[in-house]
Amino acid sequence: MSVKASVRALLEYNVPQEAPIKLNQNESPFDPPAELKAEILAALKAQAWNRYPSGDQEPLRRKIAEYTDFPSEGILTGCGSNELIQTLIQALCAAGDRVAVVNPGFSVYSRVATVLELDVNEIPLKKDFSFDVNRIAAAAADDKLVFLASPNNPTGTSLSPAEVEWLASRLKGTLVIDEAYYEFSQQSAQSLVSRSDRLLILRTFSKAWGLAGLRLGYLLGRPEIIPELRKAKLPFSLGLFPQLAGDILLNKVQWVQEAAQTIVAERERVFQALTSLPGIAPIPSDANFILFRTENLTAQQLFQRFREEGILLRCFDSPRLVDCLRVTVGRPEENEVFIKTLTSILRESGR
Ligand SMILES: Cc1ncc(COP(=O)(O)O)c(C=O)c1O
């Protein structure tokens, strides 16, 4: 079979998924409570499975509109935000167009662009992993599509709404602010969308909402552009299960907010603990994970030692992250084990 060279050259998107303590995919450590799951399953059971699901997801979009305080006509739902990233690239880019991303950044943007044989413009973050807005404005001025995650994965660093506004005024292409971790940062560029038809906000239910397994994401944009973007999506890609689960979970916003608050408090506790450890330098984060530099052991050595202890962290191939690991904030007791394990690995390696 003649698979395209651009696809053959990619590595498979493989992330280890089994471990007693799993802190490697920025998921919520809190599974929705059993009574909530029962309610979702009862709603699913009451529906006809032999029929296609709602194509425009009107009830779900209305609920998201209430939660976000954004018009429902300006909302596009998708099978995880990953599907919406693909939809955007397919809808907006043609052969010869360039997609801009930052490095280090979330890999799916360039992955999809590469599969579609588009050029990718990788713009480095500053040394301290903050966004270099002047450099982005200059380097991406003519690019068709610019993806910036704020907070950024894997660094946890953010753009302020003022920086987003400034960038949007400089770029000619469409600027997508990926707010996958919005609930942990509470900072959004959403209010700018009504002023620009070239600014879009991407969000997900995979992080604070605890629904990574069901696949649900959404996009906020000016109402006139959403029907056009919808045309580039596969019909019925969003199944009945995530639609119903999202709809019901949106009645329990308080549960989600409390879970996010716990995670933010734990993030600060883990950050302080990391700061006090010799040879460990954490980067301040607005998300539910922390990237940290390791000075004495290599990131690979530390990753392997944690793996032997049953704890999965994330390490990276990127040259800029050779000395870095990312830890997702887990439940308090998991974070405790993480800190104790790191302390004892460092002590043991110092002997
Ligand atoms: C910045 C960012 N955007 C999008 C996603 C993908 O989210 P989803 O599960 O909604 O596809 C992730 C997942 O890690 C992410 O870090």
The ligand as an SDF file (V2000), in Angstrom:
LIG
                    3D

 16 16  0  0  0  0  0  0  0  0999 V2000
   -3.4540   21.8540   24.7890 C   0  0  0  0  0  0  0  0  0  0  0  0
   -4.2890   20.6420   24.5120 C   0  0  0  0  0  0  0  0  0  0  0  0
   -5.2600   20.7060   23.5910 N   0  0  0  0  0  0  0  0  0  0  0  0
   -6.0360   19.6500   23.3090 C   0  0  0  0  0  0  0  0  0  0  0  0
   -5.8410   18.4360   23.9460 C   0  0  0  0  0  0  0  0  0  0  0  0
   -6.6730   17.2570   23.5230 C   0  0  0  0  0  0  0  0  0  0  0  0
   -7.8290   17.1890   24.2020 O   0  0  0  0  0  0  0  0  0  0  0  0
   -9.0180   16.2300   23.7990 P   0  0  0  0  0  0  0  0  0  0  0  0
   -8.9700   15.0820   24.7450 O   0  0  0  0  0  0  0  0  0  0  0  0
  -10.2310   17.0850   23.9690 O   0  0  0  0  0  0  0  0  0  0  0  0
   -8.8480   15.7850   22.3770 O   0  0  0  0  0  0  0  0  0  0  0  0
   -4.8500   18.3090   24.9120 C   0  0  0  0  0  0  0  0  0  0  0  0
   -4.6210   17.0230   25.5850 C   0  0  0  0  0  0  0  0  0  0  0  0
   -3.6780   16.7680   26.2530 O   0  0  0  0  0  0  0  0  0  0  0  0
   -4.0430   19.4440   25.1960 C   0  0  0  0  0  0  0  0  0  0  0  0
   -3.0430   19.3900   26.0890 O   0  0  0  0  0  0  0  0  0  0  0  0
  1  2  1  0
  2  3  1  0
  2 15  2  0
  3  4  2  0
  4  5  1  0
  5  6  1  0
  5 12  2  0
  6  7  1  0
  7  8  1  0
  8  9  2  0
  8 10  1  0
  8 11  1  0
 12 13  1  0
 12 15  1  0
 13 14  2  0
 15 16  1  0
M  END
$$$$
